[in-house]
Amino acid sequence: MYSPEEAADYLGVHVKTVRGWIRDGRLRASRLAGQRALRIRSSDLQAVLEPLQPGEQA
């Protein structure tokens, strides 16, 4: 599980981009019980790395 900051580093984007993707539903994230911090599964990061469909924007 990755924090948004770790996910941004892994994906090579700014943490604000990761948070925007989470807000927009492009990247799934969850909160661990009793914590405010978001966590992102590695499988969800891999899904973001899949090629975009024609006409989609990053």
N, CA, C and O atoms as a CHARMM CRD file, in Angstrom:
* protein
*
  232
    1    1 MET  N      0.85000  -1.17700   0.00000 PROA 1      0.00000
    2    1 MET  CA     0.00000   0.00000   0.00000 PROA 1      0.00000
    3    1 MET  C      0.89400   1.23900   0.00000 PROA 1      0.00000
    4    1 MET  O      1.91400   1.28900   0.68800 PROA 1      0.00000
    5    2 TYR  N      0.49800   2.21500  -0.76900 PROA 2      0.00000
    6    2 TYR  CA     1.27600   3.43700  -0.94100 PROA 2      0.00000
    7    2 TYR  C      0.50700   4.64500  -0.40600 PROA 2      0.00000
    8    2 TYR  O     -0.72100   4.69000  -0.46900 PROA 2      0.00000
    9    3 SER  N      1.23400   5.60200   0.11100 PROA 3      0.00000
   10    3 SER  CA     0.64100   6.89700   0.43600 PROA 3      0.00000
   11    3 SER  C      0.52400   7.67900  -0.87300 PROA 3      0.00000
   12    3 SER  O      1.15900   7.30600  -1.85900 PROA 3      0.00000
   13    4 PRO  N     -0.26700   8.75000  -0.91100 PROA 4      0.00000
   14    4 PRO  CA    -0.32000   9.56400  -2.12500 PROA 4      0.00000
   15    4 PRO  C      1.05800  10.09600  -2.53200 PROA 4      0.00000
   16    4 PRO  O      1.35900  10.19000  -3.72200 PROA 4      0.00000
   17    5 GLU  N      1.87900  10.43800  -1.56400 PROA 5      0.00000
   18    5 GLU  CA     3.22200  10.94000  -1.86600 PROA 5      0.00000
   19    5 GLU  C      4.08000   9.84700  -2.50300 PROA 5      0.00000
   20    5 GLU  O      4.79400  10.10300  -3.47300 PROA 5      0.00000
   21    6 GLU  N      4.00900   8.63200  -1.96000 PROA 6      0.00000
   22    6 GLU  CA     4.76700   7.51000  -2.51800 PROA 6      0.00000
   23    6 GLU  C      4.24600   7.14200  -3.90200 PROA 6      0.00000
   24    6 GLU  O      5.02500   6.81400  -4.79700 PROA 6      0.00000
   25    7 ALA  N      2.92900   7.19700  -4.07600 PROA 7      0.00000
   26    7 ALA  CA     2.32800   6.89800  -5.36900 PROA 7      0.00000
   27    7 ALA  C      2.77200   7.91200  -6.41800 PROA 7      0.00000
   28    7 ALA  O      3.06400   7.54200  -7.55500 PROA 7      0.00000
   29    8 ALA  N      2.82500   9.18200  -6.04100 PROA 8      0.00000
   30    8 ALA  CA     3.26900  10.22400  -6.96800 PROA 8      0.00000
   31    8 ALA  C      4.70500   9.96800  -7.40400 PROA 8      0.00000
   32    8 ALA  O      5.02800  10.10100  -8.58400 PROA 8      0.00000
   33    9 ASP  N      5.55700   9.60500  -6.47200 PROA 9      0.00000
   34    9 ASP  CA     6.94900   9.30300  -6.79400 PROA 9      0.00000
   35    9 ASP  C      7.02600   8.09800  -7.72900 PROA 9      0.00000
   36    9 ASP  O      7.77500   8.11700  -8.70600 PROA 9      0.00000
   37   10 TYR  N      6.26700   7.07000  -7.43900 PROA 10     0.00000
   38   10 TYR  CA     6.23800   5.85300  -8.25100 PROA 10     0.00000
   39   10 TYR  C      5.77200   6.14400  -9.67900 PROA 10     0.00000
   40   10 TYR  O      6.33000   5.61800 -10.64200 PROA 10     0.00000
   41   11 LEU  N      4.74200   6.98700  -9.80400 PROA 11     0.00000
   42   11 LEU  CA     4.16600   7.29900 -11.10800 PROA 11     0.00000
   43   11 LEU  C      4.89700   8.41600 -11.83900 PROA 11     0.00000
   44   11 LEU  O      4.69000   8.61700 -13.03600 PROA 11     0.00000
   45   12 GLY  N      5.75200   9.14300 -11.12500 PROA 12     0.00000
   46   12 GLY  CA     6.48500  10.24500 -11.75000 PROA 12     0.00000
   47   12 GLY  C      5.63300  11.48000 -11.97800 PROA 12     0.00000
   48   12 GLY  O      5.84300  12.21900 -12.94000 PROA 12     0.00000
   49   13 VAL  N      4.66800  11.70100 -11.09200 PROA 13     0.00000
   50   13 VAL  CA     3.80100  12.87600 -11.19300 PROA 13     0.00000
   51   13 VAL  C      3.79900  13.60500  -9.85500 PROA 13     0.00000
   52   13 VAL  O      4.32700  13.09600  -8.86600 PROA 13     0.00000
   53   14 HSD  N      3.21200  14.78000  -9.82400 PROA 14     0.00000
   54   14 HSD  CA     3.11800  15.56100  -8.58600 PROA 14     0.00000
   55   14 HSD  C      2.03100  14.97000  -7.69800 PROA 14     0.00000
   56   14 HSD  O      1.05900  14.40100  -8.19500 PROA 14     0.00000
   57   15 VAL  N      2.19200  15.10000  -6.41100 PROA 15     0.00000
   58   15 VAL  CA     1.21000  14.56300  -5.46300 PROA 15     0.00000
   59   15 VAL  C     -0.17100  15.19100  -5.67200 PROA 15     0.00000
   60   15 VAL  O     -1.18400  14.53700  -5.42400 PROA 15     0.00000
   61   16 LYS  N     -0.22800  16.43800  -6.12100 PROA 16     0.00000
   62   16 LYS  CA    -1.52600  17.06400  -6.40700 PROA 16     0.00000
   63   16 LYS  C     -2.23300  16.34500  -7.55300 PROA 16     0.00000
   64   16 LYS  O     -3.46100  16.26200  -7.57200 PROA 16     0.00000
   65   17 THR  N     -1.46500  15.82900  -8.50300 PROA 17     0.00000
   66   17 THR  CA    -2.04500  15.05600  -9.60000 PROA 17     0.00000
   67   17 THR  C     -2.67400  13.78100  -9.06100 PROA 17     0.00000
   68   17 THR  O     -3.79500  13.43200  -9.43100 PROA 17     0.00000
   69   18 VAL  N     -1.95900  13.08800  -8.19100 PROA 18     0.00000
   70   18 VAL  CA    -2.48400  11.85800  -7.58600 PROA 18     0.00000
   71   18 VAL  C     -3.75700  12.15600  -6.80400 PROA 18     0.00000
   72   18 VAL  O     -4.74400  11.43000  -6.92800 PROA 18     0.00000
   73   19 ARG  N     -3.74400  13.20500  -6.00800 PROA 19     0.00000
   74   19 ARG  CA    -4.94000  13.55000  -5.22700 PROA 19     0.00000
   75   19 ARG  C     -6.11400  13.91000  -6.14600 PROA 19     0.00000
   76   19 ARG  O     -7.26200  13.58700  -5.84000 PROA 19     0.00000
   77   20 GLY  N     -5.83400  14.56700  -7.25500 PROA 20     0.00000
   78   20 GLY  CA    -6.88000  14.88000  -8.22900 PROA 20     0.00000
   79   20 GLY  C     -7.45600  13.62600  -8.86300 PROA 20     0.00000
   80   20 GLY  O     -8.66800  13.52000  -9.04600 PROA 20     0.00000
   81   21 TRP  N     -6.59300  12.67700  -9.20100 PROA 21     0.00000
   82   21 TRP  CA    -7.06000  11.41000  -9.76900 PROA 21     0.00000
   83   21 TRP  C     -7.93700  10.66600  -8.76900 PROA 21     0.00000
   84   21 TRP  O     -8.93700  10.05700  -9.15000 PROA 21     0.00000
   85   22 ILE  N     -7.56400  10.71200  -7.48800 PROA 22     0.00000
   86   22 ILE  CA    -8.37600  10.06700  -6.45100 PROA 22     0.00000
   87   22 ILE  C     -9.73400  10.75900  -6.37000 PROA 22     0.00000
   88   22 ILE  O    -10.77100  10.09700  -6.34100 PROA 22     0.00000
   89   23 ARG  N     -9.72400  12.07900  -6.33400 PROA 23     0.00000
   90   23 ARG  CA   -10.96900  12.85600  -6.24600 PROA 23     0.00000
   91   23 ARG  C    -11.87000  12.59900  -7.45800 PROA 23     0.00000
   92   23 ARG  O    -13.08900  12.50800  -7.32100 PROA 23     0.00000
   93   24 ASP  N    -11.25900  12.48100  -8.65400 PROA 24     0.00000
   94   24 ASP  CA   -12.02200  12.28200  -9.88500 PROA 24     0.00000
   95   24 ASP  C    -12.42800  10.82700 -10.11900 PROA 24     0.00000
   96   24 ASP  O    -13.18400  10.53300 -11.04500 PROA 24     0.00000
   97   25 GLY  N    -11.92700   9.92000  -9.28300 PROA 25     0.00000
   98   25 GLY  CA   -12.26800   8.51300  -9.42800 PROA 25     0.00000
   99   25 GLY  C    -11.38200   7.73300 -10.37100 PROA 25     0.00000
  100   25 GLY  O    -11.63900   6.55600 -10.62400 PROA 25     0.00000
  101   26 ARG  N    -10.35700   8.35200 -10.89200 PROA 26     0.00000
  102   26 ARG  CA    -9.44600   7.65700 -11.81100 PROA 26     0.00000
  103   26 ARG  C     -8.51700   6.70700 -11.06400 PROA 26     0.00000
  104   26 ARG  O     -8.08600   5.69500 -11.61600 PROA 26     0.00000
  105   27 LEU  N     -8.21200   7.02900  -9.82000 PROA 27     0.00000
  106   27 LEU  CA    -7.32500   6.22000  -8.98900 PROA 27     0.00000
  107   27 LEU  C     -8.05200   5.89600  -7.69000 PROA 27     0.00000
  108   27 LEU  O     -8.52200   6.79300  -6.99000 PROA 27     0.00000
  109   28 ARG  N     -8.13900   4.61400  -7.37700 PROA 28     0.00000
  110   28 ARG  CA    -8.81500   4.18800  -6.14700 PROA 28     0.00000
  111   28 ARG  C     -7.88200   4.34100  -4.95700 PROA 28     0.00000
  112   28 ARG  O     -6.68300   4.08000  -5.05300 PROA 28     0.00000
  113   29 ALA  N     -8.43900   4.76100  -3.85100 PROA 29     0.00000
  114   29 ALA  CA    -7.69700   4.88400  -2.59800 PROA 29     0.00000
  115   29 ALA  C     -8.65300   4.58200  -1.46000 PROA 29     0.00000
  116   29 ALA  O     -9.86800   4.71900  -1.60100 PROA 29     0.00000
  117   30 SER  N     -8.10000   4.17300  -0.34300 PROA 30     0.00000
  118   30 SER  CA    -8.93200   3.88200   0.82500 PROA 30     0.00000
  119   30 SER  C     -8.24400   4.39300   2.07500 PROA 30     0.00000
  120   30 SER  O     -7.04900   4.69000   2.08200 PROA 30     0.00000
  121   31 ARG  N     -9.02300   4.48600   3.11500 PROA 31     0.00000
  122   31 ARG  CA    -8.49400   4.89200   4.41800 PROA 31     0.00000
  123   31 ARG  C     -8.44100   3.66100   5.30800 PROA 31     0.00000
  124   31 ARG  O     -9.38300   2.87000   5.34600 PROA 31     0.00000
  125   32 LEU  N     -7.34400   3.50600   6.01500 PROA 32     0.00000
  126   32 LEU  CA    -7.23400   2.41400   6.97000 PROA 32     0.00000
  127   32 LEU  C     -8.09300   2.74400   8.18100 PROA 32     0.00000
  128   32 LEU  O     -8.29000   3.91600   8.50400 PROA 32     0.00000
  129   33 ALA  N     -8.59300   1.74100   8.83700 PROA 33     0.00000
  130   33 ALA  CA    -9.48300   1.92700   9.98500 PROA 33     0.00000
  131   33 ALA  C     -8.86400   2.85000  11.02400 PROA 33     0.00000
  132   33 ALA  O     -7.74900   2.62200  11.49300 PROA 33     0.00000
  133   34 GLY  N     -9.60300   3.89200  11.37500 PROA 34     0.00000
  134   34 GLY  CA    -9.16300   4.81300  12.41300 PROA 34     0.00000
  135   34 GLY  C     -8.09900   5.80200  11.97900 PROA 34     0.00000
  136   34 GLY  O     -7.53400   6.50200  12.81900 PROA 34     0.00000
  137   35 GLN  N     -7.81100   5.87700  10.68000 PROA 35     0.00000
  138   35 GLN  CA    -6.78000   6.79700  10.20100 PROA 35     0.00000
  139   35 GLN  C     -7.35000   7.71500   9.12600 PROA 35     0.00000
  140   35 GLN  O     -8.26400   7.34200   8.39000 PROA 35     0.00000
  141   36 ARG  N     -6.80000   8.90800   9.05300 PROA 36     0.00000
  142   36 ARG  CA    -7.20000   9.85400   8.00600 PROA 36     0.00000
  143   36 ARG  C     -6.41500   9.62700   6.72800 PROA 36     0.00000
  144   36 ARG  O     -6.87500   9.97300   5.64000 PROA 36     0.00000
  145   37 ALA  N     -5.23400   9.04600   6.85900 PROA 37     0.00000
  146   37 ALA  CA    -4.32400   8.91100   5.72200 PROA 37     0.00000
  147   37 ALA  C     -4.89800   7.98900   4.64500 PROA 37     0.00000
  148   37 ALA  O     -5.45300   6.93200   4.94600 PROA 37     0.00000
  149   38 LEU  N     -4.75400   8.40700   3.39600 PROA 38     0.00000
  150   38 LEU  CA    -5.17000   7.59100   2.26100 PROA 38     0.00000
  151   38 LEU  C     -4.08800   6.57700   1.93400 PROA 38     0.00000
  152   38 LEU  O     -2.90000   6.84400   2.11500 PROA 38     0.00000
  153   39 ARG  N     -4.50100   5.41900   1.45400 PROA 39     0.00000
  154   39 ARG  CA    -3.58000   4.38700   1.00500 PROA 39     0.00000
  155   39 ARG  C     -4.05600   3.87400  -0.34200 PROA 39     0.00000
  156   39 ARG  O     -5.25600   3.74900  -0.58700 PROA 39     0.00000
  157   40 ILE  N     -3.09400   3.57700  -1.21400 PROA 40     0.00000
  158   40 ILE  CA    -3.38100   3.15900  -2.57900 PROA 40     0.00000
  159   40 ILE  C     -2.72500   1.80300  -2.80900 PROA 40     0.00000
  160   40 ILE  O     -1.54500   1.62200  -2.50900 PROA 40     0.00000
  161   41 ARG  N     -3.48000   0.86400  -3.33300 PROA 41     0.00000
  162   41 ARG  CA    -2.94600  -0.47600  -3.61500 PROA 41     0.00000
  163   41 ARG  C     -2.04500  -0.43500  -4.85300 PROA 41     0.00000
  164   41 ARG  O     -2.25600   0.36700  -5.76200 PROA 41     0.00000
  165   42 SER  N     -1.05000  -1.30300  -4.87100 PROA 42     0.00000
  166   42 SER  CA    -0.13900  -1.35300  -6.01400 PROA 42     0.00000
  167   42 SER  C     -0.88600  -1.74700  -7.28900 PROA 42     0.00000
  168   42 SER  O     -0.53700  -1.27600  -8.37100 PROA 42     0.00000
  169   43 SER  N     -1.90300  -2.59900  -7.18200 PROA 43     0.00000
  170   43 SER  CA    -2.67400  -2.98900  -8.36400 PROA 43     0.00000
  171   43 SER  C     -3.41500  -1.78800  -8.96100 PROA 43     0.00000
  172   43 SER  O     -3.58500  -1.70500 -10.17800 PROA 43     0.00000
  173   44 ASP  N     -3.85400  -0.86500  -8.11200 PROA 44     0.00000
  174   44 ASP  CA    -4.51900   0.34000  -8.61000 PROA 44     0.00000
  175   44 ASP  C     -3.52300   1.27700  -9.28400 PROA 44     0.00000
  176   44 ASP  O     -3.87300   1.97200 -10.23800 PROA 44     0.00000
  177   45 LEU  N     -2.28600   1.30000  -8.79500 PROA 45     0.00000
  178   45 LEU  CA    -1.24600   2.09800  -9.45600 PROA 45     0.00000
  179   45 LEU  C     -0.94500   1.52000 -10.83500 PROA 45     0.00000
  180   45 LEU  O     -0.77800   2.26300 -11.80200 PROA 45     0.00000
  181   46 GLN  N     -0.87500   0.20300 -10.92000 PROA 46     0.00000
  182   46 GLN  CA    -0.61100  -0.43800 -12.20900 PROA 46     0.00000
  183   46 GLN  C     -1.71500  -0.12400 -13.21100 PROA 46     0.00000
  184   46 GLN  O     -1.44100   0.07100 -14.39500 PROA 46     0.00000
  185   47 ALA  N     -2.95400  -0.07400 -12.74500 PROA 47     0.00000
  186   47 ALA  CA    -4.07500   0.23100 -13.63500 PROA 47     0.00000
  187   47 ALA  C     -3.94400   1.63200 -14.22900 PROA 47     0.00000
  188   47 ALA  O     -4.32900   1.85900 -15.37600 PROA 47     0.00000
  189   48 VAL  N     -3.40300   2.56600 -13.45600 PROA 48     0.00000
  190   48 VAL  CA    -3.21200   3.93400 -13.95100 PROA 48     0.00000
  191   48 VAL  C     -2.12800   3.96200 -15.02500 PROA 48     0.00000
  192   48 VAL  O     -2.15800   4.80400 -15.92200 PROA 48     0.00000
  193   49 LEU  N     -1.17700   3.04400 -14.93100 PROA 49     0.00000
  194   49 LEU  CA    -0.08300   3.01300 -15.89700 PROA 49     0.00000
  195   49 LEU  C     -0.48300   2.41600 -17.23900 PROA 49     0.00000
  196   49 LEU  O      0.25700   2.54900 -18.21300 PROA 49     0.00000
  197   50 GLU  N     -1.64400   1.75700 -17.31000 PROA 50     0.00000
  198   50 GLU  CA    -2.10200   1.19000 -18.57200 PROA 50     0.00000
  199   50 GLU  C     -2.29200   2.31700 -19.58300 PROA 50     0.00000
  200   50 GLU  O     -2.66000   3.43400 -19.22100 PROA 50     0.00000
  201   51 PRO  N     -2.03700   2.00900 -20.84700 PROA 51     0.00000
  202   51 PRO  CA    -2.17100   3.06000 -21.87600 PROA 51     0.00000
  203   51 PRO  C     -3.56700   3.67100 -21.89800 PROA 51     0.00000
  204   51 PRO  O     -4.56900   2.98900 -21.68100 PROA 51     0.00000
  205   52 LEU  N     -3.60500   4.94900 -22.16100 PROA 52     0.00000
  206   52 LEU  CA    -4.88100   5.65900 -22.28200 PROA 52     0.00000
  207   52 LEU  C     -5.58600   5.24800 -23.56000 PROA 52     0.00000
  208   52 LEU  O     -4.94100   4.90900 -24.55100 PROA 52     0.00000
  209   53 GLN  N     -6.89100   5.27900 -23.53700 PROA 53     0.00000
  210   53 GLN  CA    -7.68600   5.02400 -24.72500 PROA 53     0.00000
  211   53 GLN  C     -7.60700   6.25900 -25.62800 PROA 53     0.00000
  212   53 GLN  O     -7.44200   7.37100 -25.12600 PROA 53     0.00000
  213   54 PRO  N     -7.72000   6.08800 -26.94300 PROA 54     0.00000
  214   54 PRO  CA    -7.68800   7.24900 -27.83600 PROA 54     0.00000
  215   54 PRO  C     -8.72300   8.29000 -27.41600 PROA 54     0.00000
  216   54 PRO  O     -9.87400   7.95800 -27.13400 PROA 54     0.00000
  217   55 GLY  N     -8.30700   9.53000 -27.38100 PROA 55     0.00000
  218   55 GLY  CA    -9.19100  10.62200 -27.01900 PROA 55     0.00000
  219   55 GLY  C     -9.20000  10.96100 -25.54800 PROA 55     0.00000
  220   55 GLY  O     -9.74600  11.99600 -25.16600 PROA 55     0.00000
  221   56 GLU  N     -8.60300  10.11000 -24.68900 PROA 56     0.00000
  222   56 GLU  CA    -8.54200  10.40100 -23.25900 PROA 56     0.00000
  223   56 GLU  C     -7.36100  11.30200 -22.96300 PROA 56     0.00000
  224   56 GLU  O     -6.34900  11.28300 -23.66300 PROA 56     0.00000
  225   57 GLN  N     -7.51100  12.09400 -21.90800 PROA 57     0.00000
  226   57 GLN  CA    -6.42700  12.95700 -21.45900 PROA 57     0.00000
  227   57 GLN  C     -5.86000  12.42200 -20.16500 PROA 57     0.00000
  228   57 GLN  O     -6.56500  11.79900 -19.37100 PROA 57     0.00000
  229   58 ALA  N     -4.58300  12.67200 -19.96000 PROA 58     0.00000
  230   58 ALA  CA    -3.92200  12.22700 -18.72700 PROA 58     0.00000
  231   58 ALA  C     -4.37200  13.03600 -17.54900 PROA 58     0.00000
  232   58 ALA  O     -3.91900  12.80000 -16.42900 PROA 58     0.00000
